[in-house]
Amino acid sequence: MNSLTLCRKLAFGLFVWGLCSVATRPVFAGECELKDAASLESCKDKGVKALGPRVEMTDVPEYFMMADPSFSGGEELQDYMKVGDVKVILHTKDEVDCPEKIEAIGTLKQIELEGNKAWVITVTGFKCKK
């Protein structure tokens, strides 16, 4: 096989790989907006953008503490917000110092904690809102 044929095959393989990468790209924030409890279910396992009030640790169910990444040796932090009337766990790399509302961007998952289902956003970015 000559080098020109090999180069063409390599270029074609990279082209096909590039197409597959685009077709299976992750969902980016803004493509699924969390507004209420119903939107949580439809946005499960997708990239999300959520806006809601911050919730203090004293106002969440005790079982939420079981999701804290630091308990399993992780380095992320845990905070909380409300989407509609549902309390959501936030896993972040940075401390959330938002006194009122949070706009969180990340990936939404649902996990089971002590027999209860809980929503978790793995945050890639957030902003404080008024």
N, CA, C and O atoms as a GROMACS GRO file, in nm:
protein
  520
    1MET      N    1   0.087  -0.117   0.000
    1MET     CA    2   0.000   0.000   0.000
    1MET      C    3   0.091   0.123   0.000
    1MET      O    4   0.182   0.134   0.082
    2ASN      N    5   0.064   0.215  -0.096
    2ASN     CA    6   0.151   0.332  -0.101
    2ASN      C    7   0.109   0.437   0.002
    2ASN      O    8   0.000   0.428   0.059
    3SER      N    9   0.193   0.534   0.026
    3SER     CA   10   0.169   0.632   0.132
    3SER      C   11   0.049   0.721   0.101
    3SER      O   12  -0.018   0.766   0.194
    4LEU      N   13   0.020   0.748  -0.027
    4LEU     CA   14  -0.096   0.831  -0.061
    4LEU      C   15  -0.225   0.759  -0.023
    4LEU      O   16  -0.316   0.822   0.031
    5THR      N   17  -0.235   0.630  -0.049
    5THR     CA   18  -0.353   0.552  -0.012
    5THR      C   19  -0.368   0.548   0.140
    5THR      O   20  -0.479   0.562   0.192
    6LEU      N   21  -0.258   0.530   0.210
    6LEU     CA   22  -0.262   0.527   0.355
    6LEU      C   23  -0.309   0.662   0.411
    6LEU      O   24  -0.390   0.665   0.504
    7CYS      N   25  -0.260   0.771   0.355
    7CYS     CA   26  -0.302   0.904   0.399
    7CYS      C   27  -0.451   0.926   0.374
    7CYS      O   28  -0.521   0.983   0.458
    8ARG      N   29  -0.500   0.881   0.260
    8ARG     CA   30  -0.643   0.896   0.228
    8ARG      C   31  -0.728   0.816   0.326
    8ARG      O   32  -0.832   0.864   0.372
    9LYS      N   33  -0.685   0.694   0.357
    9LYS     CA   34  -0.760   0.612   0.452
    9LYS      C   35  -0.760   0.675   0.591
    9LYS      O   36  -0.862   0.675   0.660
   10LEU      N   37  -0.646   0.729   0.630
   10LEU     CA   38  -0.637   0.796   0.759
   10LEU      C   39  -0.727   0.919   0.763
   10LEU      O   40  -0.798   0.942   0.861
   11ALA      N   41  -0.724   0.998   0.656
   11ALA     CA   42  -0.809   1.118   0.648
   11ALA      C   43  -0.956   1.080   0.652
   11ALA      O   44  -1.034   1.145   0.721
   12PHE      N   45  -0.996   0.975   0.579
   12PHE     CA   46  -1.134   0.931   0.580
   12PHE      C   47  -1.175   0.884   0.720
   12PHE      O   48  -1.285   0.915   0.766
   13GLY      N   49  -1.086   0.807   0.787
   13GLY     CA   50  -1.115   0.760   0.922
   13GLY      C   51  -1.133   0.876   1.019
   13GLY      O   52  -1.224   0.873   1.102
   14LEU      N   53  -1.049   0.978   1.010
   14LEU     CA   54  -1.063   1.096   1.095
   14LEU      C   55  -1.193   1.171   1.065
   14LEU      O   56  -1.258   1.222   1.156
   15PHE      N   57  -1.230   1.178   0.938
   15PHE     CA   58  -1.354   1.243   0.899
   15PHE      C   59  -1.474   1.171   0.959
   15PHE      O   60  -1.563   1.235   1.015
   16VAL      N   61  -1.477   1.038   0.949
   16VAL     CA   62  -1.587   0.958   1.004
   16VAL      C   63  -1.589   0.972   1.156
   16VAL      O   64  -1.696   0.988   1.215
   17TRP      N   65  -1.473   0.967   1.220
   17TRP     CA   66  -1.466   0.984   1.365
   17TRP      C   67  -1.519   1.122   1.406
   17TRP      O   68  -1.591   1.133   1.505
   18GLY      N   69  -1.486   1.226   1.330
   18GLY     CA   70  -1.535   1.361   1.358
   18GLY      C   71  -1.686   1.368   1.347
   18GLY      O   72  -1.752   1.431   1.431
   19LEU      N   73  -1.743   1.305   1.246
   19LEU     CA   74  -1.889   1.303   1.232
   19LEU      C   75  -1.955   1.232   1.349
   19LEU      O   76  -2.057   1.278   1.400
   20CYS      N   77  -1.898   1.121   1.390
   20CYS     CA   78  -1.953   1.048   1.505
   20CYS      C   79  -1.945   1.132   1.632
   20CYS      O   80  -2.036   1.130   1.714
   21SER      N   81  -1.837   1.205   1.648
   21SER     CA   82  -1.821   1.289   1.767
   21SER      C   83  -1.926   1.400   1.770
   21SER      O   84  -1.979   1.431   1.876
   22VAL      N   85  -1.955   1.458   1.656
   22VAL     CA   86  -2.056   1.564   1.649
   22VAL      C   87  -2.194   1.505   1.674
   22VAL      O   88  -2.276   1.566   1.742
   23ALA      N   89  -2.221   1.388   1.619
   23ALA     CA   90  -2.353   1.327   1.633
   23ALA      C   91  -2.381   1.284   1.776
   23ALA      O   92  -2.497   1.279   1.817
   24THR      N   93  -2.277   1.253   1.853
   24THR     CA   94  -2.297   1.206   1.989
   24THR      C   95  -2.250   1.309   2.092
   24THR      O   96  -2.219   1.273   2.206
   25ARG      N   97  -2.244   1.436   2.053
   25ARG     CA   98  -2.196   1.539   2.145
   25ARG      C   99  -2.288   1.551   2.265
   25ARG      O  100  -2.407   1.520   2.255
   26PRO      N  101  -2.236   1.596   2.378
   26PRO     CA  102  -2.321   1.615   2.495
   26PRO      C  103  -2.418   1.729   2.473
   26PRO      O  104  -2.393   1.818   2.392
   27VAL      N  105  -2.528   1.727   2.544
   27VAL     CA  106  -2.626   1.834   2.537
   27VAL      C  107  -2.571   1.952   2.616
   27VAL      O  108  -2.526   1.935   2.729
   28PHE      N  109  -2.575   2.071   2.558
   28PHE     CA  110  -2.523   2.188   2.626
   28PHE      C  111  -2.634   2.264   2.695
   28PHE      O  112  -2.751   2.256   2.656
   29ALA      N  113  -2.595   2.336   2.799
   29ALA     CA  114  -2.692   2.415   2.875
   29ALA      C  115  -2.768   2.508   2.783
   29ALA      O  116  -2.714   2.554   2.682
   30GLY      N  117  -2.889   2.534   2.815
   30GLY     CA  118  -2.974   2.617   2.732
   30GLY      C  119  -3.064   2.532   2.644
   30GLY      O  120  -3.167   2.580   2.596
   31GLU      N  121  -3.027   2.407   2.622
   31GLU     CA  122  -3.109   2.319   2.540
   31GLU      C  123  -3.222   2.259   2.622
   31GLU      O  124  -3.319   2.209   2.566
   32CYS      N  125  -3.210   2.262   2.754
   32CYS     CA  126  -3.315   2.212   2.840
   32CYS      C  127  -3.322   2.305   2.961
   32CYS      O  128  -3.230   2.309   3.042
   33GLU      N  129  -3.430   2.379   2.971
   33GLU     CA  130  -3.443   2.477   3.078
   33GLU      C  131  -3.536   2.426   3.187
   33GLU      O  132  -3.649   2.385   3.159
   34LEU      N  133  -3.488   2.428   3.310
   34LEU     CA  134  -3.568   2.383   3.424
   34LEU      C  135  -3.651   2.499   3.477
   34LEU      O  136  -3.597   2.602   3.518
   35LYS      N  137  -3.784   2.480   3.475
   35LYS     CA  138  -3.873   2.585   3.523
   35LYS      C  139  -3.964   2.537   3.635
   35LYS      O  140  -4.004   2.615   3.721
   36ASP      N  141  -3.997   2.407   3.633
   36ASP     CA  142  -4.090   2.352   3.731
   36ASP      C  143  -4.065   2.203   3.746
   36ASP      O  144  -3.976   2.147   3.682
   37ALA      N  145  -4.143   2.139   3.831
   37ALA     CA  146  -4.125   1.996   3.858
   37ALA      C  147  -4.138   1.911   3.732
   37ALA      O  148  -4.065   1.813   3.715
   38ALA      N  149  -4.230   1.946   3.644
   38ALA     CA  150  -4.250   1.869   3.521
   38ALA      C  151  -4.128   1.875   3.430
   38ALA      O  152  -4.096   1.777   3.362
   39SER      N  153  -4.060   1.989   3.427
   39SER     CA  154  -3.942   2.001   3.342
   39SER      C  155  -3.825   1.918   3.394
   39SER      O  156  -3.736   1.882   3.316
   40LEU      N  157  -3.823   1.887   3.522
   40LEU     CA  158  -3.717   1.803   3.577
   40LEU      C  159  -3.717   1.667   3.509
   40LEU      O  160  -3.613   1.619   3.464
   41GLU      N  161  -3.831   1.605   3.503
   41GLU     CA  162  -3.841   1.470   3.444
   41GLU      C  163  -3.802   1.472   3.296
   41GLU      O  164  -3.732   1.382   3.250
   42SER      N  165  -3.846   1.573   3.222
   42SER     CA  166  -3.816   1.578   3.078
   42SER      C  167  -3.670   1.616   3.050
   42SER      O  168  -3.621   1.592   2.940
   43CYS      N  169  -3.601   1.673   3.148
   43CYS     CA  170  -3.461   1.713   3.130
   43CYS      C  171  -3.362   1.617   3.195
   43CYS      O  172  -3.241   1.644   3.198
   44LYS      N  173  -3.411   1.507   3.247
   44LYS     CA  174  -3.327   1.409   3.316
   44LYS      C  175  -3.214   1.361   3.224
   44LYS      O  176  -3.237   1.327   3.108
   45ASP      N  177  -3.091   1.358   3.277
   45ASP     CA  178  -2.971   1.314   3.206
   45ASP      C  179  -2.933   1.404   3.089
   45ASP      O  180  -2.870   1.359   2.994
   46LYS      N  181  -2.971   1.531   3.097
   46LYS     CA  182  -2.938   1.626   2.991
   46LYS      C  183  -2.867   1.748   3.050
   46LYS      O  184  -2.866   1.769   3.171
   47GLY      N  185  -2.808   1.825   2.961
   47GLY     CA  186  -2.752   1.953   3.000
   47GLY      C  187  -2.866   2.048   3.030
   47GLY      O  188  -2.963   2.055   2.953
   48VAL      N  189  -2.857   2.122   3.140
   48VAL     CA  190  -2.968   2.207   3.182
   48VAL      C  191  -2.921   2.346   3.223
   48VAL      O  192  -2.803   2.371   3.249
   49LYS      N  193  -3.019   2.434   3.227
   49LYS     CA  194  -3.004   2.568   3.283
   49LYS      C  195  -3.121   2.584   3.379
   49LYS      O  196  -3.237   2.573   3.340
   50ALA      N  197  -3.089   2.610   3.506
   50ALA     CA  198  -3.193   2.620   3.608
   50ALA      C  199  -3.182   2.754   3.679
   50ALA      O  200  -3.073   2.802   3.706
   51LEU      N  201  -3.297   2.813   3.708
   51LEU     CA  202  -3.301   2.938   3.783
   51LEU      C  203  -3.397   2.920   3.899
   51LEU      O  204  -3.511   2.877   3.880
   52GLY      N  205  -3.350   2.952   4.018
   52GLY     CA  206  -3.437   2.938   4.134
   52GLY      C  207  -3.371   2.992   4.259
   52GLY      O  208  -3.252   3.026   4.258
   53PRO      N  209  -3.448   3.000   4.366
   53PRO     CA  210  -3.392   3.050   4.492
   53PRO      C  211  -3.298   2.948   4.556
   53PRO      O  212  -3.316   2.827   4.543
   54ARG      N  213  -3.200   3.000   4.625
   54ARG     CA  214  -3.110   2.915   4.702
   54ARG      C  215  -3.185   2.864   4.825
   54ARG      O  216  -3.268   2.935   4.882
   55VAL      N  217  -3.156   2.742   4.864
   55VAL     CA  218  -3.217   2.681   4.982
   55VAL      C  219  -3.107   2.654   5.083
   55VAL      O  220  -3.002   2.600   5.048
   56GLU      N  221  -3.130   2.690   5.206
   56GLU     CA  222  -3.033   2.666   5.312
   56GLU      C  223  -3.029   2.518   5.349
   56GLU      O  224  -3.128   2.447   5.332
   57MET      N  225  -2.916   2.474   5.399
   57MET     CA  226  -2.897   2.334   5.438
   57MET      C  227  -3.000   2.291   5.543
   57MET      O  228  -3.040   2.175   5.545
   58THR      N  229  -3.041   2.383   5.627
   58THR     CA  230  -3.138   2.349   5.733
   58THR      C  231  -3.279   2.327   5.678
   58THR      O  232  -3.366   2.278   5.749
   59ASP      N  233  -3.302   2.363   5.550
   59ASP     CA  234  -3.434   2.352   5.490
   59ASP      C  235  -3.448   2.237   5.390
   59ASP      O  236  -3.546   2.231   5.316
   60VAL      N  237  -3.350   2.147   5.388
   60VAL     CA  238  -3.358   2.032   5.296
   60VAL      C  239  -3.372   1.904   5.378
   60VAL      O  240  -3.336   1.902   5.496
   61PRO      N  241  -3.425   1.798   5.318
   61PRO     CA  242  -3.438   1.672   5.391
   61PRO      C  243  -3.300   1.620   5.435
   61PRO      O  244  -3.199   1.641   5.367
   62GLU      N  245  -3.298   1.552   5.548
   62GLU     CA  246  -3.170   1.501   5.601
   62GLU      C  247  -3.101   1.405   5.505
   62GLU      O  248  -2.978   1.401   5.499
   63TYR      N  249  -3.178   1.328   5.429
   63TYR     CA  250  -3.116   1.231   5.338
   63TYR      C  251  -3.037   1.298   5.226
   63TYR      O  252  -2.955   1.232   5.163
   64PHE      N  253  -3.058   1.427   5.200
   64PHE     CA  254  -2.978   1.498   5.101
   64PHE      C  255  -2.830   1.496   5.139
   64PHE      O  256  -2.744   1.497   5.051
   65MET      N  257  -2.801   1.492   5.267
   65MET     CA  258  -2.662   1.492   5.312
   65MET      C  259  -2.586   1.370   5.261
   65MET      O  260  -2.464   1.375   5.245
   66MET      N  261  -2.658   1.260   5.235
   66MET     CA  262  -2.595   1.138   5.187
   66MET      C  263  -2.537   1.154   5.046
   66MET      O  264  -2.456   1.071   5.003
   67ALA      N  265  -2.577   1.258   4.973
   67ALA     CA  266  -2.526   1.281   4.838
   67ALA      C  267  -2.400   1.366   4.837
   67ALA      O  268  -2.340   1.386   4.732
   68ASP      N  269  -2.361   1.418   4.953
   68ASP     CA  270  -2.246   1.509   4.960
   68ASP      C  271  -2.119   1.440   4.908
   68ASP      O  272  -2.079   1.337   4.963
   69PRO      N  273  -2.056   1.496   4.803
   69PRO     CA  274  -1.937   1.433   4.745
   69PRO      C  275  -1.822   1.419   4.844
   69PRO      O  276  -1.739   1.330   4.829
   70SER      N  277  -1.816   1.505   4.942
   70SER     CA  278  -1.704   1.499   5.037
   70SER      C  279  -1.712   1.374   5.125
   70SER      O  280  -1.610   1.330   5.179
   71PHE      N  281  -1.832   1.314   5.140
   71PHE     CA  282  -1.844   1.191   5.218
   71PHE      C  283  -1.775   1.073   5.150
   71PHE      O  284  -1.730   0.980   5.217
   72SER      N  285  -1.768   1.077   5.018
   72SER     CA  286  -1.706   0.966   4.945
   72SER      C  287  -1.564   1.000   4.899
   72SER      O  288  -1.509   0.934   4.811
   73GLY      N  289  -1.506   1.104   4.960
   73GLY     CA  290  -1.369   1.140   4.927
   73GLY      C  291  -1.358   1.234   4.809
   73GLY      O  292  -1.247   1.265   4.765
   74GLY      N  293  -1.471   1.281   4.756
   74GLY     CA  294  -1.469   1.375   4.644
   74GLY      C  295  -1.429   1.515   4.690
   74GLY      O  296  -1.426   1.545   4.809
   75GLU      N  297  -1.400   1.598   4.594
   75GLU     CA  298  -1.357   1.733   4.627
   75GLU      C  299  -1.460   1.839   4.593
   75GLU      O  300  -1.435   1.958   4.612
   76GLU      N  301  -1.575   1.798   4.543
   76GLU     CA  302  -1.678   1.895   4.511
   76GLU      C  303  -1.751   1.939   4.637
   76GLU      O  304  -1.742   1.875   4.742
   77LEU      N  305  -1.824   2.049   4.624
   77LEU     CA  306  -1.906   2.102   4.733
   77LEU      C  307  -2.052   2.073   4.702
   77LEU      O  308  -2.087   2.042   4.588
   78GLN      N  309  -2.136   2.083   4.802
   78GLN     CA  310  -2.278   2.059   4.783
   78GLN      C  311  -2.356   2.180   4.832
   78GLN      O  312  -2.329   2.234   4.939
   79ASP      N  313  -2.454   2.222   4.753
   79ASP     CA  314  -2.544   2.330   4.790
   79ASP      C  315  -2.683   2.291   4.740
   79ASP      O  316  -2.701   2.182   4.688
   80TYR      N  317  -2.781   2.382   4.757
   80TYR     CA  318  -2.920   2.347   4.726
   80TYR      C  319  -2.992   2.466   4.666
   80TYR      O  320  -2.961   2.581   4.694
   81MET      N  321  -3.090   2.435   4.581
   81MET     CA  322  -3.177   2.537   4.522
   81MET      C  323  -3.315   2.476   4.501
   81MET      O  324  -3.334   2.354   4.514
   82LYS      N  325  -3.412   2.561   4.467
   82LYS     CA  326  -3.546   2.514   4.434
   82LYS      C  327  -3.573   2.538   4.287
   82LYS      O  328  -3.540   2.643   4.232
   83VAL      N  329  -3.634   2.439   4.224
   83VAL     CA  330  -3.686   2.452   4.088
   83VAL      C  331  -3.835   2.429   4.101
   83VAL      O  332  -3.879   2.318   4.128
   84GLY      N  333  -3.912   2.536   4.083
   84GLY     CA  334  -4.055   2.527   4.113
   84GLY      C  335  -4.069   2.503   4.262
   84GLY      O  336  -4.021   2.584   4.342
   85ASP      N  337  -4.133   2.394   4.300
   85ASP     CA  338  -4.145   2.363   4.442
   85ASP      C  339  -4.060   2.242   4.482
   85ASP      O  340  -4.079   2.185   4.589
   86VAL      N  341  -3.966   2.203   4.394
   86VAL     CA  342  -3.880   2.087   4.420
   86VAL      C  343  -3.740   2.134   4.461
   86VAL      O  344  -3.681   2.221   4.396
   87LYS      N  345  -3.689   2.077   4.568
   87LYS     CA  346  -3.554   2.109   4.614
   87LYS      C  347  -3.456   2.022   4.537
   87LYS      O  348  -3.476   1.901   4.522
   88VAL      N  349  -3.347   2.085   4.489
   88VAL     CA  350  -3.249   2.020   4.404
   88VAL      C  351  -3.111   2.034   4.469
   88VAL      O  352  -3.077   2.138   4.525
   89ILE      N  353  -3.032   1.928   4.460
   89ILE     CA  354  -2.894   1.929   4.511
   89ILE      C  355  -2.803   1.982   4.401
   89ILE      O  356  -2.817   1.945   4.285
   90LEU      N  357  -2.709   2.068   4.440
   90LEU     CA  358  -2.608   2.119   4.347
   90LEU      C  359  -2.472   2.064   4.388
   90LEU      O  360  -2.431   2.079   4.503
   91HIS      N  361  -2.401   2.002   4.295
   91HIS     CA  362  -2.262   1.963   4.317
   91HIS      C  363  -2.176   2.059   4.238
   91HIS      O  364  -2.185   2.065   4.115
   92THR      N  365  -2.092   2.135   4.308
   92THR     CA  366  -2.011   2.239   4.244
   92THR      C  367  -1.865   2.226   4.284
   92THR      O  368  -1.831   2.163   4.385
   93LYS      N  369  -1.779   2.287   4.204
   93LYS     CA  370  -1.638   2.295   4.238
   93LYS      C  371  -1.611   2.419   4.322
   93LYS      O  372  -1.514   2.424   4.398
   94ASP      N  373  -1.697   2.519   4.308
   94ASP     CA  374  -1.682   2.646   4.379
   94ASP      C  375  -1.797   2.665   4.476
   94ASP      O  376  -1.908   2.616   4.454
   95GLU      N  377  -1.770   2.737   4.583
   95GLU     CA  378  -1.874   2.766   4.682
   95GLU      C  379  -1.979   2.859   4.622
   95GLU      O  380  -1.945   2.955   4.553
   96VAL      N  381  -2.106   2.830   4.649
   96VAL     CA  382  -2.216   2.914   4.601
   96VAL      C  383  -2.245   3.019   4.708
   96VAL      O  384  -2.294   2.986   4.817
   97ASP      N  385  -2.215   3.143   4.677
   97ASP     CA  386  -2.238   3.252   4.772
   97ASP      C  387  -2.353   3.340   4.727
   97ASP      O  388  -2.350   3.462   4.747
   98CYS      N  389  -2.453   3.282   4.669
   98CYS     CA  390  -2.567   3.359   4.619
   98CYS      C  391  -2.669   3.376   4.732
   98CYS      O  392  -2.722   3.276   4.782
   99PRO      N  393  -2.698   3.498   4.771
   99PRO     CA  394  -2.793   3.519   4.881
   99PRO      C  395  -2.939   3.496   4.841
   99PRO      O  396  -3.021   3.462   4.925
  100GLU      N  397  -2.970   3.513   4.713
  100GLU     CA  398  -3.110   3.502   4.670
  100GLU      C  399  -3.129   3.391   4.569
  100GLU      O  400  -3.154   3.276   4.607
  101LYS      N  401  -3.117   3.423   4.440
  101LYS     CA  402  -3.141   3.324   4.335
  101LYS      C  403  -3.010   3.279   4.271
  101LYS      O  404  -2.910   3.351   4.269
  102ILE      N  405  -3.016   3.157   4.219
  102ILE     CA  406  -2.901   3.096   4.152
  102ILE      C  407  -2.944   3.061   4.009
  102ILE      O  408  -3.053   3.009   3.987
  103GLU      N  409  -2.856   3.088   3.914
  103GLU     CA  410  -2.872   3.034   3.779
  103GLU      C  411  -2.762   2.930   3.765
  103GLU      O  412  -2.644   2.964   3.759
  104ALA      N  413  -2.800   2.805   3.760
  104ALA     CA  414  -2.703   2.695   3.754
  104ALA      C  415  -2.707   2.632   3.615
  104ALA      O  416  -2.814   2.612   3.557
  105ILE      N  417  -2.589   2.601   3.564
  105ILE     CA  418  -2.575   2.533   3.436
  105ILE      C  419  -2.498   2.405   3.462
  105ILE      O  420  -2.394   2.407   3.528
  106GLY      N  421  -2.548   2.294   3.410
  106GLY     CA  422  -2.480   2.166   3.431
  106GLY      C  423  -2.560   2.050   3.377
  106GLY      O  424  -2.638   2.066   3.282
  107THR      N  425  -2.542   1.934   3.438
  107THR     CA  426  -2.610   1.812   3.395
  107THR      C  427  -2.701   1.764   3.508
  107THR      O  428  -2.660   1.757   3.623
  108LEU      N  429  -2.824   1.732   3.472
  108LEU     CA  430  -2.925   1.688   3.570
  108LEU      C  431  -2.931   1.536   3.577
  108LEU      O  432  -2.941   1.468   3.474
  109LYS      N  433  -2.925   1.485   3.698
  109LYS     CA  434  -2.940   1.340   3.723
  109LYS      C  435  -3.041   1.320   3.835
  109LYS      O  436  -3.067   1.411   3.914
  110GLN      N  437  -3.097   1.202   3.840
  110GLN     CA  438  -3.183   1.164   3.952
  110GLN      C  439  -3.115   1.047   4.022
  110GLN      O  440  -3.076   0.949   3.957
  111ILE      N  441  -3.101   1.057   4.154
  111ILE     CA  442  -3.036   0.951   4.230
  111ILE      C  443  -3.129   0.904   4.341
  111ILE      O  444  -3.226   0.972   4.376
  112GLU      N  445  -3.097   0.788   4.397
  112GLU     CA  446  -3.175   0.736   4.509
  112GLU      C  447  -3.092   0.748   4.635
  112GLU      O  448  -2.976   0.706   4.640
  113LEU      N  449  -3.153   0.807   4.738
  113LEU     CA  450  -3.087   0.826   4.867
  113LEU      C  451  -3.178   0.773   4.976
  113LEU      O  452  -3.286   0.828   5.000
  114GLU      N  453  -3.137   0.669   5.041
  114GLU     CA  454  -3.213   0.610   5.150
  114GLU      C  455  -3.360   0.586   5.112
  114GLU      O  456  -3.451   0.616   5.189
  115GLY      N  457  -3.381   0.532   4.994
  115GLY     CA  458  -3.515   0.500   4.948
  115GLY      C  459  -3.593   0.617   4.892
  115GLY      O  460  -3.709   0.602   4.855
  116ASN      N  461  -3.531   0.735   4.885
  116ASN     CA  462  -3.595   0.855   4.830
  116ASN      C  463  -3.523   0.897   4.703
  116ASN      O  464  -3.402   0.881   4.692
  117LYS      N  465  -3.598   0.951   4.609
  117LYS     CA  466  -3.538   1.002   4.486
  117LYS      C  467  -3.502   1.148   4.508
  117LYS      O  468  -3.576   1.224   4.571
  118ALA      N  469  -3.386   1.187   4.454
  118ALA     CA  470  -3.340   1.325   4.466
  118ALA      C  471  -3.282   1.369   4.332
  118ALA      O  472  -3.222   1.289   4.260
  119TRP      N  473  -3.300   1.495   4.300
  119TRP     CA  474  -3.246   1.554   4.178
  119TRP      C  475  -3.113   1.619   4.210
  119TRP      O  476  -3.100   1.689   4.311
  120VAL      N  477  -3.014   1.596   4.123
  120VAL     CA  478  -2.880   1.653   4.141
  120VAL      C  479  -2.836   1.718   4.011
  120VAL      O  480  -2.844   1.658   3.904
  121ILE      N  481  -2.788   1.842   4.022
  121ILE     CA  482  -2.726   1.908   3.908
  121ILE      C  483  -2.575   1.911   3.934
  121ILE      O  484  -2.530   1.968   4.033
  122THR      N  485  -2.499   1.849   3.845
  122THR     CA  486  -2.354   1.861   3.849
  122THR      C  487  -2.321   1.990   3.776
  122THR      O  488  -2.330   1.997   3.653
  123VAL      N  489  -2.285   2.092   3.851
  123VAL     CA  490  -2.275   2.228   3.801
  123VAL      C  491  -2.143   2.251   3.729
  123VAL      O  492  -2.035   2.218   3.780
  124THR      N  493  -2.153   2.308   3.608
  124THR     CA  494  -2.035   2.349   3.533
  124THR      C  495  -2.016   2.500   3.541
  124THR      O  496  -1.908   2.552   3.510
  125GLY      N  497  -2.121   2.571   3.581
  125GLY     CA  498  -2.114   2.716   3.597
  125GLY      C  499  -2.238   2.767   3.665
  125GLY      O  500  -2.345   2.707   3.654
  126PHE      N  501  -2.225   2.879   3.736
  126PHE     CA  502  -2.342   2.940   3.799
  126PHE      C  503  -2.323   3.090   3.812
  126PHE      O  504  -2.211   3.142   3.810
  127LYS      N  505  -2.436   3.159   3.824
  127LYS     CA  506  -2.438   3.304   3.845
  127LYS      C  507  -2.537   3.335   3.956
  127LYS      O  508  -2.637   3.265   3.972
  128CYS      N  509  -2.508   3.439   4.029
  128CYS     CA  510  -2.604   3.486   4.130
  128CYS      C  511  -2.700   3.584   4.062
  128CYS      O  512  -2.659   3.669   3.983
  129LYS      N  513  -2.827   3.570   4.094
  129LYS     CA  514  -2.932   3.656   4.037
  129LYS      C  515  -3.010   3.720   4.150
  129LYS      O  516  -3.008   3.672   4.263
  130LYS      N  517  -3.078   3.829   4.119
  130LYS     CA  518  -3.164   3.895   4.220
  130LYS      C  519  -3.307   3.870   4.190
  130LYS      O  520  -3.395   3.917   4.263
   0.00000   0.00000   0.00000
